[in-house]
């Protein structure tokens, strides 16, 4: 690690440990030279990196100060702890919001995907070209469910790096995480069954419930700690729950990550009631600092946790390659896949197996996490400047979403339509719940380059919100 990076990590650790408080002045450049024994250029470089990442701010003629700390929303008291929905009808509105993000003239704060420029397109195309030249007619058959053997072995090895034993035979390669999640839900439920989801929840879960004609028990989540397991326990005792669809790491849209202890308790509770856990874990590689968080799958003893993920949010969206480590449900999912999409694209599977064999993936992920953290901090600071008093921003140590609470009188869906008139998209809270508890919330995508256009769009959003108040 370079000397400037060592100083960056040291100051970040001090800020996190509250040695330096928000708004407190840091040692000047020359004072830091004396304290650290480093050169002036090294200290300047470290301070510039810390400022670009949003940890400190410079004030002309004054020096460097610790930046304001991210806010974490408390769970609004008025929200129902548990919400029942015997029917879910949300797909049409979600479709309209996602379609709006496709317009190249739109500032895509409402997008679900990170900036594609962050992905190693050239290297991936080299891998695709390489396998295209050597691909044989037999490869189409060899890559039928459960999928490409080399790719499944690589995924099993990545699980092993976290101390999780997952057999390659347990892994099914799918057309992105959405197919993995939908096949998993279909494998463990029948129409009319009750399933538990978070509230607010990823809209893909709501769409799956609508399509499969399931009934939902939506349990409110705390912005820092996630679902209340006592409420989950009461729901399991009261209704004939067949499955839970939960996001354990960097939950979309709120952003919380369940603690290791809570994941362990969750798996034990569901095992006690023989309820399958469909674990949506597409953002787990996008953590900031420290070690990669474990999935709940790490604590699965019965093969009843179906761990779903993909490469779409951290490597390449267009390849549409995901997977499910399905435990005892792997054979059932393979049969369901053969009856629906048949298989995942053989060239894409082969290209990903080729790319992962170059060992460039982890280097890419390290760089990606650094850039996302920097952009997220810049976006949060800009929104703090532009959004009116009474608006709160929930941040998290990972991912690229901010979850924003507006004053009660401001409806985020109405804001969405007004913002579209200014070529700005947001993802209103009504996309993430079948009820109206989150009508004054919206999700904000901070993965894009923060330039003058983004800054101007943030200012327009602030003006629209102020006018609606």
Secondary structure as GFF3:
##gff-version 3
##sequence-region A 1 469
A	DSSP	alpha_helix	3	16	.	.	.	ID=ss1
A	DSSP	alpha_helix	29	36	.	.	.	ID=ss2
A	DSSP	alpha_helix	40	52	.	.	.	ID=ss3
A	DSSP	beta_strand	56	59	.	.	.	ID=ss4
A	DSSP	beta_strand	63	66	.	.	.	ID=ss5
A	DSSP	beta_strand	82	85	.	.	.	ID=ss6
A	DSSP	alpha_helix	91	100	.	.	.	ID=ss7
A	DSSP	beta_strand	107	108	.	.	.	ID=ss8
A	DSSP	three_ten_helix	116	118	.	.	.	ID=ss9
A	DSSP	alpha_helix	121	134	.	.	.	ID=ss10
A	DSSP	alpha_helix	137	142	.	.	.	ID=ss11
A	DSSP	alpha_helix	149	161	.	.	.	ID=ss12
A	DSSP	three_ten_helix	168	170	.	.	.	ID=ss13
A	DSSP	beta_strand	171	174	.	.	.	ID=ss14
A	DSSP	alpha_helix	176	188	.	.	.	ID=ss15
A	DSSP	beta_strand	194	199	.	.	.	ID=ss16
A	DSSP	alpha_helix	203	212	.	.	.	ID=ss17
A	DSSP	beta_strand	215	222	.	.	.	ID=ss18
A	DSSP	beta_strand	226	227	.	.	.	ID=ss19
A	DSSP	alpha_helix	229	238	.	.	.	ID=ss20
A	DSSP	beta_strand	241	246	.	.	.	ID=ss21
A	DSSP	alpha_helix	260	272	.	.	.	ID=ss22
A	DSSP	beta_strand	276	280	.	.	.	ID=ss23
A	DSSP	three_ten_helix	296	299	.	.	.	ID=ss24
A	DSSP	beta_strand	305	310	.	.	.	ID=ss25
A	DSSP	beta_strand	322	325	.	.	.	ID=ss26
A	DSSP	three_ten_helix	327	329	.	.	.	ID=ss27
A	DSSP	alpha_helix	330	339	.	.	.	ID=ss28
A	DSSP	alpha_helix	346	356	.	.	.	ID=ss29
A	DSSP	alpha_helix	361	386	.	.	.	ID=ss30
A	DSSP	beta_strand	392	394	.	.	.	ID=ss31
A	DSSP	beta_strand	401	405	.	.	.	ID=ss32
A	DSSP	alpha_helix	412	420	.	.	.	ID=ss33
A	DSSP	beta_strand	424	425	.	.	.	ID=ss34
A	DSSP	beta_strand	427	428	.	.	.	ID=ss35
A	DSSP	three_ten_helix	429	432	.	.	.	ID=ss36
A	DSSP	beta_strand	441	445	.	.	.	ID=ss37
A	DSSP	alpha_helix	452	468	.	.	.	ID=ss38
###
